[in-house]
Amino acid sequence: MGKKIVLVTGASSGLGKATAHYLASKGYKVYGTSRHASLPPETTDDDLPIMVRMDVNKTVSVKQAVDFILEQEQRIDIVINNAGWGISGAVEEASIEQTKALFETNYFGTQRVCQAVIPTMRAHKSGYVINISSIGGVLGLPFQGLYSATKFAVEGMTEALRMEVRSFGIHVVLIEPGDFRTSFTDHREKTTHTTTDPAYNKMEQSATSIFEHDERNGTDPETIAHLIEKIISSSNPKLRYRAGSFSQKLVAKMKGVLPDRLVQWILMKYYHLT
């Protein structure tokens, strides 16, 4: 069959870029996506990710990119749904329009790509779909509640999809990263403030300073790339894998074991909300 064909969305920066370059260096043929790339791609060096234009917010754009790859390769063996962005701020202060935009990329973008690639995987009776969620897809994080909401949606969809396509030889996996050193922090938007009430100001500033510090001092993004290589080398991968600091993985594991009141108290204490 030759090289395995990998599609990585959101591969122009952060976890996606690190993963795309790492897998290309390991002998996979990697197509990375970016809204600012061209279609057809400008370069086709097999030793580097081949960047193609894809806007996961648009069904036509997703289809065009996937169709191009299939024309070149006749198959896609692995897809890594990584494209996404974040919003910080109080739930009360986010506009519905801003929230819809976040869901458009983080959830519907993932669904669009899944729907575009699964038919060819079914035809070949094999494939890996790896959806990048977050620790925030397990825990509702204060002042990142809208981001958590999109990742909770990805979690639910992925759990169901895994069962639906298992008989076709397709493995569906969730990765739940904690804090990693990427440009995600700098690109995060703030909520569109709908009131002038300063009620949340102090708490928001406290929480934001803590999670931004954690991100800027987080884990090396290549850790995710190594994990993905391990997953796609497994004939029977687990449903979910958590990556990041020990403390973040521990708190996520506590949910469902400890009382909700205690888990929320731990989070509020950590973000200085009490």
CORTAFEN-V710965 format. One record per residue. N is the residue number from 1. RES is the residue in three letters. SS is DSSP state (a for helix, b for strand, c for the rest). Layout:
{{N RES SS} {N RES SS}}
This chain:
{{1 MET c} {2 GLY c} {3 LYS c} {4 LYS c} {5 ILE b} {6 VAL b} {7 LEU b} {8 VAL b} {9 THR c} {10 GLY c} {11 ALA c} {12 SER c} {13 SER c} {14 GLY a} {15 LEU a} {16 GLY a} {17 LYS a} {18 ALA a} {19 THR a} {20 ALA a} {21 HIS a} {22 TYR a} {23 LEU a} {24 ALA a} {25 SER a} {26 LYS c} {27 GLY c} {28 TYR c} {29 LYS b} {30 VAL b} {31 TYR b} {32 GLY b} {33 THR b} {34 SER b} {35 ARG c} {36 HIS c} {37 ALA c} {38 SER c} {39 LEU c} {40 PRO c} {41 PRO c} {42 GLU c} {43 THR c} {44 THR c} {45 ASP c} {46 ASP c} {47 ASP c} {48 LEU c} {49 PRO c} {50 ILE b} {51 MET b} {52 VAL b} {53 ARG b} {54 MET c} {55 ASP c} {56 VAL c} {57 ASN c} {58 LYS c} {59 THR a} {60 VAL a} {61 SER a} {62 VAL a} {63 LYS a} {64 GLN a} {65 ALA a} {66 VAL a} {67 ASP a} {68 PHE a} {69 ILE a} {70 LEU a} {71 GLU a} {72 GLN a} {73 GLU a} {74 GLN c} {75 ARG c} {76 ILE c} {77 ASP c} {78 ILE b} {79 VAL b} {80 ILE b} {81 ASN b} {82 ASN c} {83 ALA c} {84 GLY c} {85 TRP c} {86 GLY c} {87 ILE b} {88 SER b} {89 GLY c} {90 ALA c} {91 VAL a} {92 GLU a} {93 GLU a} {94 ALA c} {95 SER c} {96 ILE a} {97 GLU a} {98 GLN a} {99 THR a} {100 LYS a} {101 ALA a} {102 LEU a} {103 PHE a} {104 GLU a} {105 THR a} {106 ASN a} {107 TYR a} {108 PHE a} {109 GLY a} {110 THR a} {111 GLN a} {112 ARG a} {113 VAL a} {114 CYS a} {115 GLN a} {116 ALA a} {117 VAL a} {118 ILE a} {119 PRO a} {120 THR a} {121 MET a} {122 ARG a} {123 ALA a} {124 HIS a} {125 LYS c} {126 SER c} {127 GLY b} {128 TYR b} {129 VAL b} {130 ILE b} {131 ASN b} {132 ILE b} {133 SER c} {134 SER c} {135 ILE a} {136 GLY a} {137 GLY a} {138 VAL c} {139 LEU c} {140 GLY c} {141 LEU c} {142 PRO c} {143 PHE c} {144 GLN c} {145 GLY a} {146 LEU a} {147 TYR a} {148 SER a} {149 ALA a} {150 THR a} {151 LYS a} {152 PHE a} {153 ALA a} {154 VAL a} {155 GLU a} {156 GLY a} {157 MET a} {158 THR a} {159 GLU a} {160 ALA a} {161 LEU a} {162 ARG a} {163 MET a} {164 GLU a} {165 VAL a} {166 ARG a} {167 SER a} {168 PHE a} {169 GLY c} {170 ILE b} {171 HIS b} {172 VAL b} {173 VAL b} {174 LEU b} {175 ILE b} {176 GLU b} {177 PRO b} {178 GLY c} {179 ASP c} {180 PHE b} {181 ARG c} {182 THR c} {183 SER c} {184 PHE a} {185 THR a} {186 ASP a} {187 HIS a} {188 ARG c} {189 GLU b} {190 LYS b} {191 THR c} {192 THR c} {193 HIS c} {194 THR c} {195 THR c} {196 THR c} {197 ASP c} {198 PRO a} {199 ALA a} {200 TYR a} {201 ASN a} {202 LYS a} {203 MET a} {204 GLU a} {205 GLN a} {206 SER a} {207 ALA a} {208 THR a} {209 SER a} {210 ILE a} {211 PHE a} {212 GLU a} {213 HIS a} {214 ASP a} {215 GLU a} {216 ARG a} {217 ASN c} {218 GLY c} {219 THR b} {220 ASP c} {221 PRO c} {222 GLU a} {223 THR a} {224 ILE a} {225 ALA a} {226 HIS a} {227 LEU a} {228 ILE a} {229 GLU a} {230 LYS a} {231 ILE a} {232 ILE a} {233 SER c} {234 SER c} {235 SER c} {236 ASN c} {237 PRO c} {238 LYS c} {239 LEU c} {240 ARG b} {241 TYR b} {242 ARG b} {243 ALA b} {244 GLY c} {245 SER c} {246 PHE a} {247 SER a} {248 GLN a} {249 LYS a} {250 LEU a} {251 VAL a} {252 ALA a} {253 LYS a} {254 MET a} {255 LYS b} {256 GLY c} {257 VAL c} {258 LEU b} {259 PRO c} {260 ASP a} {261 ARG a} {262 LEU a} {263 VAL a} {264 GLN a} {265 TRP a} {266 ILE a} {267 LEU a} {268 MET a} {269 LYS a} {270 TYR a} {271 TYR c} {272 HIS c} {273 LEU c} {274 THR c}}
